[in-house]
Structures are given as C-alpha cells and as structure tokens.
Amino acid sequence: MFRNEPSTEGVKVTFTQRPSDSPFVERVWSGYSQTGGQITSIAASHWMLVVTKLQGKITLDIQGPESKATTAYCPADGEWVGILFKFGAFMPRFPAPTLVDNSVTLPEATSKSFWLNGSAWHFPNYDNAETFVNRLVGEGLLVVESAVESVLRSQSNPLSVRSLQRRFLHATGLTHTNARQIERARRAVILIQQGFPICDVVYEVGYFDQPHLCRDLKRFIGWTPAQIMDRNQSGELSFLYKTDLLE
C-alpha cells in the first residue's frame, strides 16, 4: 500500500470505513495522508483492491495478505480507497498464494481507467465499490471457494481434511492457522486500544500468557502492548479492522 522510502517525522493518516452488504466484500475503506512519514503496516489475512491517488495519478493494486508487520513510507497528500474481500472470495487470474506479502499493479488505460481481462475498467470509488465488485462477479473474475466457509465455521463437509486445507490455502493464500493467528493479534490491538487490561486481553483472545501475546504482537503488529497503549509516541498503524473470524 505504501512505498519503501526514507522516513520523516509526523506522519498522519486518517481512515474511514464502512461495512458492506455484498456477500463478497468484508468492508470498504478510504484513507488520506495529511503528512508523510514512516508507517507500520500490520499483518493482514484478507486481500484487497486498493486505488491510490497521488500527485494527480491514479493506480489500482491487488494487495495480497501480509504475513507479518513491516514498515513503509507513506507519502503526504495521498488518497486511498480499499475494497477488502471476505475469506473465500478470490480472483482466479491472480492466485492468492502468489499475492502473499506482494501486490500487483494493473496497467493504466486512461487517467480514469485501467486494463483488466482485455477491457478498460473505471477506477472504483468509496461509494460504488459494490457495483464494481458485481461486475467482477458477473464477468467471472471473482469467485468464492465454498470450502473456506466450512473450515471457518467447523462445519461438516464431504471433503477430506487435507482437501479442505488445500482449498483454503488456494483461495486465501494462508493456512487456517496463520489466518487465525493474524486475526487474533489484530483483535488484541483493538481491545488494548479500548483500554482492556493486558491480562483480560490474554484471556479474551486465547493466548497462553502475556509473553505469548507480546511475541505475536511484535510479529504481526510490529508494536509491543506498551507502544499500542502509548499511540502518540509510537507512530501510525495501517488500517485496522475487525472481522468475525474469531467469533
């Protein structure tokens, strides 16, 4: 989502998000950077489409899941719109396992459109994201792997455990265990930011103990619990959202 460049001080990014009534979309978000600087990009188990507007130029990236926290440079006066997809929804032309810790920028057609599947598509925005996704589905560019829901909900399925695991990996790019680890760490951050005591967070999200929590937060979030509580001193985190994976 952001470029790797030397950092500056005082980065400030404002995020807005909304739920979606689409069966394919987890949520839609937008972001605006008032100033530039280094940002901590936290691990993410979902993939998304991200439209970036920077210095008058618009691009669209297919952003894969992120298996660990990283740092990157966020430019000033940047605008982003993201479409975050539900587990199981994927684009067969872009295999999920190849997108993990990676992204693909689709070629520009005009200043307002990009090339996909031999056609020029207008860049989606915050308000018409679902219309854009419906077109993807209608043209067979976005499909759903039903086995993923079976794995998430521990539902009975005629497929073998190995087949379910293979299909989950194919559709999401991650194993079920990795996805849950990432979502657990993200959920822990939300609770800490809401003021929950660390001991309660450990119990609520299922860590063995506080050291277990700290190790996972450093790996997937890039911050310690103390840094999360002292947000003003720690810097800026990338877009944080809650899913129902742990419900």
FENLIN-V883351 format. One record per residue. N is the residue number from 1. RES is the residue in one letter. OMEGA is omega in degrees with one decimal (* if undefined). Layout:
BEGIN
{{N RES OMEGA} {N RES OMEGA}}
END
This chain:
BEGIN
{{1 M -179.9} {2 F -177.7} {3 R 174.6} {4 N -178.8} {5 E 177.7} {6 P -175.8} {7 S 170.6} {8 T -177.0} {9 E 168.0} {10 G 178.9} {11 V 178.2} {12 K 179.9} {13 V 178.4} {14 T -179.3} {15 F 172.0} {16 T -179.2} {17 Q 176.6} {18 R 174.3} {19 P 179.5} {20 S 175.7} {21 D 177.6} {22 S 176.9} {23 P -178.2} {24 F -170.8} {25 V 176.0} {26 E 177.1} {27 R 178.0} {28 V -178.3} {29 W 173.7} {30 S -179.6} {31 G 177.4} {32 Y 179.4} {33 S 178.3} {34 Q 177.7} {35 T -179.2} {36 G 177.1} {37 G -177.5} {38 Q 179.3} {39 I 175.6} {40 T 178.6} {41 S -173.1} {42 I -179.7} {43 A -178.1} {44 A -178.2} {45 S 178.5} {46 H 169.7} {47 W -178.2} {48 M 169.2} {49 L -177.4} {50 V 174.6} {51 V -178.7} {52 T 173.3} {53 K -175.2} {54 L 179.7} {55 Q 175.7} {56 G -178.1} {57 K -179.7} {58 I 177.1} {59 T 175.6} {60 L 179.3} {61 D 166.2} {62 I -173.7} {63 Q -178.0} {64 G 174.6} {65 P 178.5} {66 E -171.9} {67 S -178.1} {68 K 178.1} {69 A 176.4} {70 T 172.9} {71 T -178.9} {72 A 179.6} {73 Y 176.5} {74 C -178.6} {75 P 177.4} {76 A 176.1} {77 D 174.8} {78 G 177.4} {79 E -178.6} {80 W 169.0} {81 V -177.9} {82 G 173.1} {83 I -176.7} {84 L -172.9} {85 F 178.6} {86 K 173.4} {87 F 178.4} {88 G 175.8} {89 A -179.7} {90 F 178.7} {91 M -176.8} {92 P 179.7} {93 R -178.6} {94 F -175.4} {95 P -176.0} {96 A -178.8} {97 P 179.7} {98 T -178.0} {99 L -178.3} {100 V -176.5} {101 D -175.7} {102 N 175.7} {103 S 178.0} {104 V 176.1} {105 T -179.4} {106 L -174.6} {107 P -179.3} {108 E 174.4} {109 A 173.4} {110 T 178.7} {111 S -178.1} {112 K -176.0} {113 S -179.9} {114 F -179.5} {115 W 174.5} {116 L 176.8} {117 N 176.0} {118 G -179.3} {119 S 174.8} {120 A 179.9} {121 W 174.0} {122 H 177.8} {123 F 177.0} {124 P 174.7} {125 N -174.6} {126 Y -174.3} {127 D -175.8} {128 N -176.6} {129 A -177.6} {130 E 176.6} {131 T 177.2} {132 F -179.6} {133 V 178.0} {134 N 177.5} {135 R 176.4} {136 L -179.2} {137 V -178.1} {138 G -179.8} {139 E 176.3} {140 G -178.4} {141 L 177.8} {142 L -177.3} {143 V -179.7} {144 V 173.5} {145 E -174.9} {146 S -179.7} {147 A -179.8} {148 V 178.8} {149 E 178.4} {150 S 179.5} {151 V -177.3} {152 L -175.2} {153 R -178.0} {154 S -179.5} {155 Q 177.1} {156 S -178.1} {157 N -179.6} {158 P 179.1} {159 L 176.4} {160 S 178.5} {161 V -179.9} {162 R 179.1} {163 S 178.0} {164 L 179.7} {165 Q -179.7} {166 R 179.4} {167 R 176.6} {168 F 179.9} {169 L -179.2} {170 H -175.7} {171 A -174.2} {172 T -176.2} {173 G -178.1} {174 L 169.1} {175 T 178.3} {176 H 179.2} {177 T 179.3} {178 N -179.8} {179 A 180.0} {180 R 178.2} {181 Q 179.8} {182 I -178.8} {183 E 178.0} {184 R 179.1} {185 A 179.2} {186 R 178.1} {187 R 178.6} {188 A 178.7} {189 V -179.5} {190 I -179.7} {191 L 178.9} {192 I 178.6} {193 Q 178.0} {194 Q 175.2} {195 G 178.7} {196 F 174.1} {197 P -177.1} {198 I -179.2} {199 C 178.0} {200 D 178.1} {201 V 178.3} {202 V -178.5} {203 Y -173.0} {204 E -175.2} {205 V 169.6} {206 G 174.0} {207 Y 178.4} {208 F -178.1} {209 D -177.0} {210 Q 176.8} {211 P 176.5} {212 H 176.8} {213 L -177.3} {214 C 179.6} {215 R -178.7} {216 D 179.0} {217 L 177.9} {218 K -178.0} {219 R -171.9} {220 F -177.8} {221 I -179.5} {222 G -179.7} {223 W 172.0} {224 T 175.5} {225 P -179.7} {226 A 178.8} {227 Q 178.8} {228 I 179.7} {229 M -178.8} {230 D -173.0} {231 R -176.5} {232 N -179.2} {233 Q -170.9} {234 S -179.2} {235 G -173.0} {236 E 173.7} {237 L 173.3} {238 S -174.4} {239 F -179.2} {240 L -178.6} {241 Y 177.6} {242 K 173.9} {243 T -178.4} {244 D -177.6} {245 L -176.7} {246 L -177.9} {247 E *}}
END
